[in-house]
C-alpha cells in the first residue's frame, strides 16, 4: 500500500505497517544503494553466510535515512510506525531502538539524569541499568525490592518503598522501575501447560495466585510460564542446561529454583486454527474436519 495515512476516521489504523510497507516499496523499485558497507541489500554477501541465514535477511538490510526514507525523513516512515506503537501501548510517545532493550535502558536513563544527578533504582536491576549508571555518571539511590520469602524471589518495589526513597532523595530526577518482571502468567495455551505440569511430581507451576497480591507483584506478564523445579532436587540453572542438552529446548531464564518459558503468538498457531474451526472457520480439504490432527506436507 502506498497510502501514507495510518489513521482511519481520526483513529490509528493498526492494520498498517509503515516500515514493512516502505521496505516492500524499496525492494519493488529495485534501487541500487551506494551507502555504508553492510547496507547493500544483499549484494556481495558471502555465499556461506547467505546459505545459513537466507538471502532475504540481507535484502532487507536497508538504511532508513537515504534508504527507506529521504535525508529529511519527510516520508515519516519511522515516525508513523512509532505513533502506531505508542497508541497500541497507550503511551504518549514510543521510540524504536536497535541492539536490544539494553540500549533503550541506557538511552532512557541518559534522557532523565546526567552526571552527578540522582536516580532511584531498584537494587535487583538488570545489568544494563548498572551499565547506564556508570555510563551517565548517575548517582543511584537504591530501592530495596520486596522479598517473597515463600517463593524465594524478588518483586519490584511497591509504592511505599518508592515514596520512602523519594523522601530520602527529594532531588532525584525520577525512578527506573521494571514491571512486570520475568515471573508472570501465560495465555490460554500456557494455562493448559501449567495444568499438565502440575500433574508431574516435583514440578510446581506458579500462577497469578502465587505471584501477585499484597507484598508481591502488581503487574503480571501474560506470556510467561514459571515452573518451580526445586522439588526435583535440582536448580533452575541445571534444568535449563539439561533441557538444552537432551531435548534441544532453549528456555529464556533459570534461577536457583525456577525455569521460565516465554510464549508468543508463534506458539499458538495450532490452538488458533482449532479455535477458528470451533467458530465456523473454513479449512480447505482437511483430513480431519475437527482439526484434531494436522498433516505437514513438504513440496
C-alpha positions as CSV (number, residue, x, y, z in Angstrom):
1,X,0.0,0.0,0.0
2,X,1.4,3.4,-1.0
3,X,-1.1,5.5,1.0
4,X,0.9,7.2,3.8
5,X,-2.1,7.6,6.1
6,X,-2.1,5.4,9.2
7,X,-5.4,6.8,10.6
8,X,-9.0,6.0,9.8
9,X,-11.6,8.5,10.9
10,X,-9.0,10.0,13.3
11,X,-8.3,6.6,14.7
12,X,-4.9,4.9,14.1
13,X,-5.2,2.1,11.6
14,X,-3.3,-0.8,13.2
15,X,-3.6,-2.9,10.0
16,X,-0.8,-0.7,8.6
17,X,2.9,-1.5,8.9
18,X,4.8,1.7,7.8
19,X,8.3,0.2,7.9
20,X,7.4,-3.1,6.3
21,X,5.4,-1.3,3.6
22,X,8.4,1.1,2.9
23,X,10.7,-1.9,2.7
24,X,8.4,-3.6,0.2
25,X,8.3,-0.4,-1.9
26,X,12.1,-0.1,-1.8
27,X,12.6,-3.7,-3.0
28,X,10.0,-3.4,-5.7
29,X,11.7,-0.3,-7.0
30,X,15.0,-2.2,-7.5
31,X,17.1,0.6,-6.0
32,X,20.9,0.5,-6.1
33,X,22.4,1.6,-2.8
34,X,25.8,3.2,-2.5
35,X,25.6,3.6,1.3
36,X,28.0,2.5,4.1
37,X,29.2,-1.1,3.9
38,X,26.8,-3.7,5.3
39,X,23.7,-2.0,3.9
40,X,23.9,-3.2,0.3
41,X,20.7,-5.1,0.2
42,X,22.5,-8.4,0.0
43,X,24.9,-7.6,-2.9
44,X,28.3,-9.2,-2.2
45,X,27.3,-11.2,0.8
46,X,29.4,-14.2,1.4
47,X,27.6,-17.3,0.0
48,X,28.2,-19.4,3.1
49,X,26.6,-16.7,5.3
50,X,23.6,-16.4,2.9
51,X,23.2,-20.2,2.9
52,X,22.8,-20.2,6.7
53,X,20.8,-17.0,7.3
54,X,19.0,-16.8,4.0
55,X,19.3,-14.1,1.3
56,X,16.2,-12.2,2.5
57,X,17.9,-11.1,5.7
58,X,20.4,-9.2,3.7
59,X,18.0,-8.0,1.0
60,X,16.1,-6.3,3.9
61,X,19.2,-4.6,5.3
62,X,18.4,-1.0,4.2
63,X,19.2,2.3,5.8
64,X,16.2,4.4,7.0
65,X,18.0,7.7,6.1
66,X,18.5,7.9,2.4
67,X,17.1,4.4,2.1
68,X,13.5,3.7,3.2
69,X,13.1,7.5,3.5
70,X,14.9,10.6,2.3
71,X,17.6,12.5,4.1
72,X,15.0,14.7,5.9
73,X,12.8,11.7,6.8
74,X,9.9,13.5,5.1
75,X,8.1,10.3,4.4
76,X,7.7,9.9,8.2
77,X,8.2,6.1,7.9
78,X,9.6,5.6,11.4
79,X,7.6,8.4,12.9
80,X,4.3,6.8,11.7
81,X,5.3,3.4,12.9
82,X,6.2,4.8,16.3
83,X,2.9,6.6,16.5
84,X,1.1,3.3,16.0
85,X,3.2,1.7,18.7
86,X,2.5,4.4,21.1
87,X,-1.2,4.1,20.6
88,X,-1.0,0.3,20.9
89,X,0.5,0.5,24.4
90,X,-1.3,3.7,25.5
91,X,1.8,5.8,25.7
92,X,2.4,9.4,24.8
93,X,5.4,8.6,22.7
94,X,7.2,5.4,21.6
95,X,10.8,5.2,20.3
96,X,12.3,2.3,18.3
97,X,15.8,1.2,19.2
98,X,18.3,-1.3,18.0
99,X,20.8,-3.6,19.9
100,X,18.1,-5.0,22.1
101,X,16.4,-3.4,25.1
102,X,19.7,-2.8,27.0
103,X,20.5,0.1,24.7
104,X,17.0,1.5,25.3
105,X,17.5,1.3,29.1
106,X,20.7,3.3,28.8
107,X,19.1,5.9,26.5
108,X,16.1,6.4,28.8
109,X,18.4,6.9,31.8
110,X,20.6,9.4,29.9
111,X,17.4,11.3,28.9
112,X,16.4,11.7,32.6
113,X,19.5,12.2,34.6
114,X,23.1,13.4,34.0
115,X,26.5,13.2,35.7
116,X,26.2,13.7,39.5
117,X,22.4,13.7,39.4
118,X,20.3,11.1,41.4
119,X,18.0,8.4,40.1
120,X,16.0,5.9,42.1
121,X,17.0,2.4,41.0
122,X,15.7,-1.0,42.3
123,X,18.5,-2.9,43.9
124,X,17.8,-6.0,41.7
125,X,18.1,-4.1,38.5
126,X,19.3,-5.7,35.2
127,X,23.0,-5.3,34.5
128,X,22.2,-2.9,31.6
129,X,20.9,-0.5,34.3
130,X,24.2,-0.7,36.2
131,X,26.0,0.0,32.9
132,X,23.7,3.0,32.3
133,X,24.6,4.3,35.8
134,X,28.3,4.1,35.0
135,X,27.9,5.5,31.5
136,X,25.9,8.5,32.6
137,X,27.7,9.2,35.8
138,X,24.4,9.0,37.7
139,X,24.3,8.7,41.5
140,X,22.0,5.8,42.1
141,X,19.6,5.8,45.1
142,X,19.0,2.2,45.7
143,X,15.5,1.0,46.5
144,X,15.1,-2.4,48.1
145,X,12.8,-4.8,46.2
146,X,10.1,-6.8,48.1
147,X,11.3,-10.2,49.0
148,X,8.8,-13.1,48.7
149,X,10.0,-15.5,51.4
150,X,7.5,-18.2,50.4
151,X,8.7,-18.5,46.8
152,X,12.2,-17.0,47.3
153,X,12.1,-14.3,44.6
154,X,12.1,-10.6,44.5
155,X,9.2,-8.4,43.3
156,X,9.6,-4.8,42.2
157,X,9.4,-2.1,44.9
158,X,5.9,-1.1,45.9
159,X,4.5,2.5,46.3
160,X,5.6,2.6,50.0
161,X,9.2,1.8,49.2
162,X,9.3,4.3,46.3
163,X,7.8,7.1,48.4
164,X,10.3,6.4,51.2
165,X,13.1,6.6,48.7
166,X,12.0,9.9,47.3
167,X,11.8,11.2,50.9
168,X,15.5,10.2,51.3
169,X,16.4,11.8,48.0
170,X,13.9,14.5,47.1
171,X,16.2,15.9,44.5
172,X,16.2,12.6,42.5
173,X,15.3,13.1,38.8
174,X,13.0,10.1,38.7
175,X,13.0,6.3,39.1
176,X,13.8,3.4,36.8
177,X,11.3,0.7,37.5
178,X,10.9,-2.5,35.6
179,X,7.5,-4.2,36.0
180,X,6.2,-6.8,35.3
181,X,9.3,-8.9,35.9
182,X,10.2,-12.2,34.3
183,X,7.8,-14.0,36.6
184,X,4.3,-13.7,35.3
185,X,1.3,-15.7,33.8
186,X,0.6,-17.3,30.4
187,X,-2.1,-17.2,27.9
188,X,-4.7,-19.9,27.3
189,X,-2.1,-22.2,25.8
190,X,0.1,-21.8,28.9
191,X,-2.8,-22.4,31.2
192,X,-3.0,-25.9,29.7
193,X,0.7,-26.3,30.0
194,X,0.6,-25.4,33.7
195,X,-2.2,-27.9,34.3
196,X,-0.2,-30.7,32.8
197,X,3.0,-29.7,34.5
198,X,1.2,-29.7,37.9
199,X,0.5,-33.4,37.4
200,X,4.2,-34.2,37.2
201,X,5.9,-35.0,40.6
202,X,8.4,-32.4,41.8
203,X,7.2,-29.6,39.5
204,X,5.1,-26.7,40.7
205,X,3.8,-24.1,38.2
206,X,3.4,-20.6,39.6
207,X,0.5,-18.5,38.5
208,X,-1.4,-15.3,39.4
209,X,-2.4,-16.6,42.9
210,X,1.2,-17.2,43.8
211,X,2.9,-14.2,42.2
212,X,0.5,-11.2,42.7
213,X,-1.2,-9.6,45.7
214,X,-0.2,-7.7,48.8
215,X,3.6,-7.6,49.2
216,X,4.1,-9.3,45.8
217,X,3.9,-8.2,42.2
218,X,1.4,-5.7,41.0
219,X,1.6,-6.5,37.3
220,X,1.6,-9.9,35.6
221,X,3.1,-10.7,32.3
222,X,0.6,-12.9,30.3
223,X,3.3,-14.5,28.1
224,X,5.3,-16.4,30.7
225,X,5.2,-19.9,32.3
226,X,7.0,-20.1,35.6
227,X,7.8,-23.5,37.0
228,X,9.4,-24.3,40.4
229,X,11.7,-27.3,39.9
230,X,13.2,-27.4,43.4
231,X,11.0,-30.4,44.2
232,X,13.3,-32.4,41.8
233,X,16.3,-31.7,44.0
234,X,17.9,-29.5,41.3
235,X,18.2,-25.9,40.4
236,X,16.6,-23.9,37.5
237,X,20.2,-23.4,36.1
238,X,20.7,-27.1,35.9
239,X,17.3,-27.8,34.5
240,X,17.8,-25.2,31.7
241,X,21.2,-26.9,30.8
242,X,19.6,-30.4,30.8
243,X,16.7,-29.4,28.6
244,X,19.1,-27.8,26.1
245,X,21.5,-30.8,26.1
246,X,19.0,-33.6,26.0
247,X,15.9,-32.2,24.3
248,X,17.1,-29.2,22.2
249,X,14.8,-26.9,24.2
250,X,16.1,-23.4,25.0
251,X,14.4,-21.5,27.9
252,X,14.8,-17.8,28.4
253,X,15.5,-17.9,32.2
254,X,16.6,-20.1,35.0
255,X,17.4,-19.3,38.6
256,X,18.3,-21.1,41.8
257,X,14.9,-22.9,41.8
258,X,12.8,-22.0,38.8
259,X,12.7,-22.1,35.0
260,X,10.7,-19.6,32.9
261,X,9.4,-20.3,29.4
262,X,8.5,-17.3,27.2
263,X,5.4,-17.9,24.9
264,X,4.4,-15.8,21.9
265,X,1.7,-15.9,19.3
266,X,4.1,-18.2,17.3
267,X,3.4,-21.0,19.8
268,X,-0.3,-20.8,19.5
269,X,-0.8,-21.3,15.7
270,X,-2.4,-24.8,16.1
271,X,-4.6,-23.6,19.0
272,X,-5.6,-20.6,16.9
273,X,-6.7,-22.8,14.0
274,X,-8.5,-25.1,16.3
275,X,-10.5,-22.3,17.9
276,X,-11.3,-21.0,14.4
277,X,-12.8,-24.3,13.4
278,X,-15.0,-24.2,16.5
279,X,-16.3,-20.8,15.4
280,X,-17.0,-21.8,11.8
281,X,-13.7,-21.1,10.1
282,X,-13.4,-22.9,6.7
283,X,-10.4,-25.2,6.4
284,X,-9.9,-26.3,2.8
285,X,-9.9,-30.2,2.5
286,X,-8.6,-31.2,5.9
287,X,-8.1,-34.8,6.5
288,X,-9.6,-34.2,10.0
289,X,-12.6,-31.7,9.8
290,X,-12.3,-31.1,13.5
291,X,-8.6,-30.3,13.2
292,X,-7.6,-32.7,16.0
293,X,-4.6,-33.7,13.8
294,X,-2.5,-31.8,11.2
295,X,-0.7,-33.1,8.1
296,X,2.7,-31.5,7.3
297,X,3.4,-31.7,3.5
298,X,6.8,-30.9,2.0
299,X,6.9,-29.6,-1.5
